[in-house]
Amino acid sequence: MLLDARKVCTFADYFVICSGEANRQLRAIFEEIEHALKKEGIKPHHHEGTVDSGWLLIDYGDVIVHIFSPEERDYYRLDKLWDEAAAVLRIQ
């Protein structure tokens, strides 16, 4: 899910919220995002979380990427927390 948060958030313009079914998939998503953006000369400001925790965050300043296990995504419910942000893209 890609959310346009510019009208409801002061610290980021967009949120990417995605899930992976297994630790291996969470790591692959994380690594591919970092790799693809690094090739474009875009480096993260920082990242948080671990694969084992079921939540990873990559902060690119204006764009924040959240990668969740299904359990953690259901627990944190960022989709609901930021429901006033405009959904730009939703893939199920």
GILINCOR-V784896 format. One record per backbone hydrogen bond with DSSP energy under -0.5 kcal/mol. CO is the residue of the C=O (numbers start at 1). NH is the residue of the N-H. Records with the same first field share a line. If there is no record, write none. Layout:
BEGIN
CO: NH  NH
END
This chain:
BEGIN
1: 3  17
2: 88  89
3: 5  15
4: 86
5: 8  9
13: 5  6
14: 64
15: 3  17
16: 66
18: 68
20: 70
22: 26
23: 27
24: 28
25: 29
26: 30
27: 31
28: 32
29: 33
30: 34
31: 35
32: 36
33: 37
34: 38
35: 39
36: 40
37: 42
38: 41
41: 43
46: 59
48: 57
50: 54  55
51: 54
54: 69
55: 50
56: 67
57: 48
58: 60  65
59: 45  46
60: 62
62: 13  14
63: 60
64: 16  66
65: 58
66: 18  68
67: 56
68: 20
69: 73
70: 74
71: 75
72: 76
73: 77
77: 80  81
78: 82
80: 83
82: 85
86: 4  88
89: 2
END
